[in-house]
Amino acid sequence: MRKNFKAFTLFRLLAFSGMRKGEALALTWNDINFKNAEIRINKALLRGEDNRLYLKTTKNKASIRTIKMDRITMDILQEWKKQQKQDYLVLGFNTLQPKQLVFSNESNEYLQPTKTRKWMLQVQKKYNLDEITTHGLRHTHCSLLFEAEVSIKEVQERMGHSDIKTTMNIYTHVTKKANEAAAERFANYMNC
């Protein structure tokens, strides 16, 4: 078993969904449909007055979305749900409540958003990796969607951008490999 399975599950989810950190930290198990491999994103955890955490509906109407997930990520989430039940029962919490957070702290309350940064730095240091922020996982996900030749409209919907210009402006830095492939496809087309 992984040492910090909660952190592993959170980072896997962020990397493979492209959701915002606040959206992931606001998820309840009711938002996850294991049968259809879907996650409903309709709220986010934010920091407000006096540094208090609160839930708010997502940034815009486009941010309210249901995204499909790969089976491996769903299996990892299912495994985390089982482990969470065991770990939190020892702490005196019943995680089978309807609005149980997927990622909560040891008091079964909102996980501090800064905690992800600490976990990320620990992993990067342990494995001597380049630094990336938690939000960087979102950028990477989006860039890889483009490399996988997912349409701009599909990327916009998955990422929850209200304006397609946001998708275009922020995430069109595709890799050199993708650019070379585009040049090859164009040349092949012109040589028909």
Secondary structure, 3 states (H helix, E strand, C coil): CCCCHHHHHHHHHHHHHCCCHHHHHHCEHHHEECCCCEEEECEEEEECHHHCEEEEECCCHHHCEEEECCHHHHHHHHHHHHHHHHHHHHCCCCCCCCCCECCECCCCCECCCHHHHHHHHHHHHHCCCCCCCHHHHHHHHHHHHHHCCCCHHHHHHHHCCCCHHHHHHHHCCCCHHHHHHHHHHHHHHHCC
